[in-house]
Amino acid sequence: MNKLKVLLVDDDEVDFMNVKRAFKKNQLIHELLYKHNGLAAIEFLRGIEDFTELPNVIILDINMPQMNGHEFLDELRSDDRLKHIVVYVLTTSSQDSDVSKAYDRQISGYLLKPLDFDEFRETINKLDGLWAIQKFPQK
């Protein structure tokens, strides 16, 4: 499998540390980038000039300050340079309205954050298994 660039967009640094730890424990070789909210992430992505430097995958939280996950998806999908990026939502929100809104914005999957680290690690491992067989858009 190819090494992917994965951007985590989440306001909780503990979740970033958990994803980082899960990558390490699962021996995942992907490059992990981190932005603490949607606004920081969209500014970061728009600042990348070389298409080959864009992330292949975004793991996105829904509930964040400044720009939440839905607002981020609106910005991402309206930008011709960025709209092809594969997005998975990983959040604590199980509200049907959040799930529907996210899928309306062409996400690839909506996952609930497990509270237990071993379950969290397994969720990340399953995502990696999907990425191993998934065809990603060419930039």
N, C-alpha and C positions, 0 to 999 in steps of 0.2 A: 504494500500500500504506500501511496505517496504521502509525504509529510504535508499536512495542511496548515494554513494559517487560520487560527480560530480566535475570534474577537468575542470576549465576554463583556456584556453591557449590563452592569448590576451595581446598585448603590451600596450593597452590603459587602464590605471587604472580607468578612468571614466567609461569605459564599465564594469570593475569588480565591481565598486560601484553600477552601474545600475543593474547588475545581482543580486548582494547581496540585494539591495533594493527591487527588484522584488520578490525575494524569500521571503523576510520578508512580503511585502504587500500581497502576495498570500498565506501566511502562509504555505510555503513549509518547510518540516522538513529535507530535504536532507542536507548532509554535503557538503559544498562548499569549494573546494581547488582552489588555484590560482597560476599560473606560467606566467611570463611576456613574454615568447617567447618559440618557439619550442625546442630550445636547452636546456633551463632550465627544460622544461617539460619532455623531454626524459631522461635526467640525473636523474631527480626525480623518474620517473617510473622505471628506471633500478636499482635504489638504493633500491627499495622496495623488500624485500626478501620473505615476507609472502604474498602469492597469495590473501588471504582474505582482505588484506589492499589495493589492487589495486582499482582504481576507477571503477565504473560500466559504467560511461558515461564521455566522453570528449566533451566539447563545444569548438570549435576551430576556431580561426580567420585565415584568409589566409595571409594577408599582415602584416608581422612582420620582425624585423631585426634579424640577426644572423642565424635563421633557420625559414623559412616561413612555412605556413601550409602544403603545398604540400611536402616539404622536411621532415617535421615532420611525415606526413602520410607514406612516404616511409620508414622511420626508424621504425615507429610503426608496420607497416604491415610485415616488414621483421624480426621482433623479435618474436619468438615462444611463449615467455612468455606474450607478450603484444598484439599480433595481434587480439585477440578476443574482445578487448574493443570496445564498441559501441561509434561511433563518429558522432556528428552533427556539421556541419560548420555553424557558425553565423558570417557573415562578411558584409562589405559594397560593396564588389566586385560582380557585376552582369555580369561580362564578361563570355561569353559562354565557353571560354577556361578554366577558373577557375572552372566552374561548372562541365564540362566534366572530367577534371583532378581529381577533388575531388571524383566524383562517380567512376572513374576508380580505386580509392584506397579504395573502399568499405565503403564509409560513409553511414550513415543511413538517412541523410537528409541535404539539403543545404538551409539555411535560410538567408534572407537579414536582416541586422540590421535596425530596424525602428529608425528614428531620434527622434520621439516623445516618451516620457517616457511611457505614457499610452499604446501606441501600443507595445513598447518594453516589458512592463509588461505582456500584453496579449500574446505576442509571447512566453514568458517564461511559462506562464500558460498553453498554448496549448502544449508545450513540455512536461510539467508535466503530462498533461492528456494522452499523448501518452505513457509516461513512466509507467503510472498506468496500462495500458493494454498490454504493451510490455513484452515479455519474454526475459530475459537477459541470455547470456551464463554463464554457471557455470564455475567458475575459476579453 
